[in-house]
Amino acid sequence: MTCTVIIPARLASTRLPRKPLADIGGRPMVVRVAERARLSNAARVVVAADDAEIVAACEAHGVQALLTRADHASGSDRLAEACTLLGLGGSDVVVNVQGDEPLIDPALVDACAQALAERPDCVMSTAAHAIDDDAEFADPNVVKVVVDAQSRALYFSRAPIPWWRDGSAPGAPQVGAPRPLRHIGIYAYHAAFLRRFPTLAPAPLERLESLEQLRVLWHGECIAVHVSALRPGPGVDTPRDLERVRALLQGS
C-alpha cells in the first residue's frame, strides 16, 4: 500500500526554541526527519509548517513543505489543513511523523500504515513497544497504552498501566499477564477521519491526561496498535536531547 507522510512543524517551542530548524550535522532537524521518512514506502513526504522560515529551509534541501495557519491548536488540526491543501481523498492513508524524531525508523512508518490498512474497524493506528525498565514505567512523561485481544487500544495514560496487583515491577515474571507497553507517537489515519477529528469535542479524559488520542476513544472509535519489537531512537524535546542525537548522527 502507499501513504503520504505529513510532518507537522511548529517554530515555537518552550523547551527548545526554533526546534524544527535546530542544526544536526549541517541540516535542520525537520529535514533529517523527512529524509528518514523518505526511506519508507511512502509515496511522498511533506512538511506542514506554521512559518515561512521552515518552508524555506525544507525547500533548500529538496523537501516538499506547505505553509499552514499559525493558529492551529494541535498538530492534528495542522495535518487536517495539509490534507485539504494536498487534495487527498477520504480513503487516502496519512502517516503523522513527529517533527522531532530525526531517528525515526522507516520500517515503523510502513508498519503503522499497514496496521491501518488491515483494520477496517479502526479509524487510525499507532505503535508501541514493551517496557522493561522500572523508572520508565513510573515516569509520567512516558505514555503507556493497554490493548485488547485484537491489538486495539483500550486506554492511554501517563500512569503506570496495567498495574500488576501481585507484583512490584514491569520486568518481573508475570504468568499470563501482558507486558506494559510504551506508546510511540506515530499515527496513521484515513484523510477523511483526520479532517473530521478537529470537529470532535475534546474529551474530559483528554484534558485530564493531556493526551489527544483519548478523544478518539472517548467518541467510540477504535485505534489499532502495532507492537514493535524494537525501541525507537530518542526524540528531541530539550537541548540535552539535541546533543544526544547530534552525537548519534555525527558524520552521517
Secondary structure, 3 states (H helix, E strand, C coil): CCCEEEEEECCCCCCCCCHHHCEECCEEHHHHHHHHHCCCCCCEEEEEECCHHHHHHHHHCCCEEEECCCCCCCHHHHHHHHHHHHCCCCCCEEEEECCCCCCCCHHHHHHHHHHHHCCCCCCEEEEEEECCCHHHHHCCCCCEEEECCCCEEEEEECCCCCCCCCCCCCCCCCCCCCCCEEEEEEEEEEHHHHHHHHHCCCCHHHHHHCCCCHHHHHCCCCEEEEEECCCCCCCCCCHHHHHHHHHHHCCC
